[in-house]
Amino acid sequence: MHSSATPYLKALGTRLLAGIPVLLLVTFAATALSDLMAGSAAQAILGEFATPEQIAQLNAAYGYDLPAWQRYLRWLGNALQGDLGHTLYSQQPVAQVLFDRALVTFEIAFAAMIFSLAVAVPLALAMAARAGGRLDSALRFAASAMLAVPTFVSVVVLSLLFSIFLRWLPATGWVPFFDDPLGNLRHLILPVMCLSVHQVAYFFRVARNEFLATLQQDFIASARAKGFSTRYILWHHVLRPSLPQVLTVMGLSMTYLLGGSFIVESFFAIPGIGWTVLSAVQDHDLAMVQAILVLTVLIFVLVFALVDLGYALIDPRVEVK
Amino acid sequence: MSMRRPVWPTMSSAAALLALGLSFTAPLAPASAAEPARGGEMTIINGSDIKGWDPAVTNSTYPGGPMDVLDAIYGFIVYVDVNGVVQGGMAKSLTSDDAVTWTLKLRDGLTFTDGTPYDAEAVKYNWERAADPDTLASAGTWAATWAGGMEVVDPLTLKITLPAPNAIFAQQVAELVPFIASPKMLEAAGTDKTKLQPVGAGAFTLESWDQGIGMTLARNPDYWDAPRPYLDTLKFKIIPETNSRISTVVQGGATMMAGYTYQFGNNAEAPGVATKEIPIRGIYRGYFNFENGIFQDLRAREAFYAAIDRGRLMQAYTQTKGYTAPDNYFGESSAYFAPDYKVPGYDPEKAQELIDELAADGKPFEVNIVTYPNSDMKRLAEYVQQVINAYDNASAKITEVAMANLRDTCNQQLAYDVCFDGGALVSNGAEPNISKLLGTGGALNWSHYSSPEMDKLLAAATETVDEAEIKADYAEAQKLFAEDLPFYIFGEDHRHLLLRDDTGGVVNSNGGILQKQYLFVCDAACVE
């Protein structure tokens, strides 16, 4: 007899396996494209006054001059044995660096997601019930304006306001949660706010429209006829049928949050994977770039697989295949 | 704001001492009202991280550059102070009477942090290693010319006999091979640079390094110059974005950063913040292409100088008023400044005349401006483009290349007419930068300017110990500069530190590198 979880696990496994070609393609592309970048690892190590001959000698000594496919196979062989290599300059184990920095990015992305949902969904529910009202119109206008603000603008404006003028929040840096929980919170607020400007508006608009559509369904009219209060109807009859769409948006939001982390982490000097991959690319630290790409592909495949399965969990009409 | 400030108030006497090959045996102590106290920590923010601990791979003597970090671990064996005078650092002195035979005197009892003695053998080993082609040191070719002439006289004395007189040898050592690492560690690492560990005898030892994020250094309790270093902990933090670096210092998240006053703006007036000028002059420059295109013709170089008001160009670049265009390679405050020789000033009529003349000769004044795409450089290039386009028979276009590609595009591929590099290049002393910029094949001579007469003058200035001769040689070099216009000097500036006002013991050396052993935390505001 099959357990009820079996189809879900199978579906999850199938989707993860489908991600393997993507993983190989992306990591190979990173190796191949690194040849097109200006400079080289040897140039960085030897400095600006190194001669072309010296650079060529070091590139040959470390195998940086091998064809892309050879370098890729070498990396892949090591990676399959669990060895992601060492950072190019400080010689730290890449796996450890990846773990430490991914935790930072995940914390920020998770906090931004929770904060955005916590603000946007209740507001969207409330405005769907008062659709067309002044407050609803004002909030829709505000949401449109917020959606138009790119992250590289929000980081500057919010940093200027909260760090420079008001001096409430630190301008840069990061404190791990287990070192200083309060310090961690202080360093978390500004990046989360920057990422949430867009996300709150996005969730609000999508959720409001979805709630509004659900409110026009016949079963809502029945519920009203039975005399249920608006609040009861919203929480018990509107929220759940509308969630699959919100869930889809959450999955897509992960792409935005990870993309946004590049800007936010760079601006606030936060040691997450966004900042790390940017500096690793500039520094020709291919082992670090590859490791982050592997993690990023895994996250995306996993998130979209979980979103698919989430539909089935929320809505019994959806069948898991 | 006037950018012409006295830089070398004691330059004449300093240059005389330098020419005689003398160096002081005690480092200059910082002038500070506050009494240094032990303890505390400071965080210095840099824009980028170092790429390794090889003591022989040295470049960038500007504050916040890789050598600034390596200095904390290894310490400069000798250094050039802000007056251009060579001072004893880890070594007592490096002196010569004839500019041929140099004597390095070391301090007694110095050891590396692994217990190996910091003696004449260790220095010889390091400099021989730098000269070894397998070390891949950029100064390797230079070091190879004299490394065979080293003789260990006793554990504290190393004699170096040069193949030819070189009055600036000590300065070159301070810039090119100033760091000495434990031979034991170097031997263990062999030619594998990834195995090099930071084992020096400098003021600090490495506690941790998180690549691209920062590093933490701890006080070296066995440092030779007790009670220095005063700080218990020194941190380097990496923040690539300039505005983020500034706001971090303003907020107290770090102690200091190096930059330019135009970058700081009103932040320099924030509570708890101060600025301190690094009294080392630097020049802003563009390179003319001497191998291809319009600027092979001297008239075109003259026209370029005459066409643009360099004060306004600096205003466009820095968004700050008050800059005065320098007259020549050496600024007015330099002992070598020769007031009679000036590059062409702003003269639009003369510029138009020259441009028309070139056009009549079938040489259209079409200028390809190459630079990299940061906001300052874009403003600079766009201003130049607008001004050139305003002349008849003249046009300019801008080609942006990645910052990492600029040297390759300009110096190797020569795919430009005029090439603008960012930052003020240190021109504190005559050498070694003047030869790098103006000597045939010089590392910074992106123009590919080649003049046997200039080469002869530069060589003559380094071979003599006679101060009057040196001045005469450099006066001639400036005359030649004003005649040949080897590159485009459009401004001069001094780097500044933006720092917390309770930062004591700020002493700069070489190109502005901080002598970190002097730093201390004051009880109250103490930045002078």
Contacts between the chains, C-beta under 8 A, distances in Angstrom:
chain1	res1	chain2	res2	distance
A	37	B	404	7.9
A	38	B	401	7.9
A	38	B	402	4.7
A	38	B	404	4.0
A	38	B	405	4.0
A	38	B	408	7.1
A	39	B	404	4.4
A	39	B	405	7.4
A	39	B	408	7.9
A	44	B	51	5.0
A	45	B	51	5.0
A	45	B	52	5.6
A	45	B	54	7.9
A	45	B	57	7.2
A	45	B	193	6.2
A	46	B	57	5.9
A	46	B	136	5.6
A	46	B	138	6.7
A	47	B	51	7.6
A	47	B	57	5.5
A	47	B	58	7.3
A	47	B	59	3.9
A	47	B	60	7.5
A	47	B	66	7.3
A	47	B	138	5.9
A	48	B	59	5.3
A	48	B	60	7.2
A	48	B	407	6.7
A	49	B	59	5.3
A	49	B	138	3.7
A	49	B	139	7.8
A	49	B	443	5.0
A	50	B	136	6.8
A	50	B	138	5.1
A	51	B	138	7.3
A	52	B	412	7.7
A	54	B	136	4.4
A	54	B	138	7.3
A	54	B	140	7.9
A	57	B	136	6.2
A	58	B	136	5.7
A	58	B	193	7.7
A	61	B	191	7.4
A	86	B	194	7.6
A	87	B	211	4.7
A	88	B	51	7.9
A	88	B	211	7.7
A	89	B	49	7.0
A	89	B	50	7.1
A	89	B	51	4.9
A	89	B	52	5.7
A	89	B	211	5.5
A	90	B	209	4.8
A	90	B	210	7.1
A	90	B	211	3.8
A	91	B	194	5.6
A	92	B	209	7.8
A	92	B	210	7.2
A	92	B	211	6.2
A	97	B	210	7.7
A	97	B	211	7.3
A	156	B	243	7.8
A	159	B	244	7.9
A	159	B	247	6.6
A	163	B	247	5.6
A	163	B	251	6.0
A	164	B	247	5.6
A	164	B	250	6.6
A	164	B	251	7.6
A	164	B	267	7.9
A	167	B	251	6.3
A	170	B	251	6.4
A	170	B	253	5.7
A	171	B	244	6.6
A	171	B	247	3.8
A	171	B	248	4.9
A	171	B	250	7.3
A	171	B	251	4.7
A	171	B	253	6.0
A	172	B	239	5.9
A	172	B	244	5.1
A	172	B	245	8.0
A	172	B	247	7.0
A	172	B	248	4.5
A	172	B	253	5.9
A	173	B	237	7.6
A	173	B	248	7.1
A	173	B	253	5.7
A	266	B	240	7.0
A	266	B	241	6.4
A	267	B	241	6.0
A	267	B	244	5.9
A	268	B	244	6.9
A	269	B	237	7.4
A	269	B	238	7.5
A	269	B	239	4.4
A	269	B	241	7.5
A	269	B	244	5.7
A	269	B	248	7.3
A	271	B	210	7.1
A	271	B	212	7.9
A	271	B	213	4.7
A	275	B	212	7.5
A	276	B	212	6.5
A	279	B	49	7.7
A	279	B	212	4.1
A	279	B	238	7.9
A	279	B	240	7.4
A	280	B	212	7.3
A	282	B	404	7.7
A	283	B	49	7.7
A	283	B	51	7.5
A	283	B	212	7.1
A	285	B	211	7.6
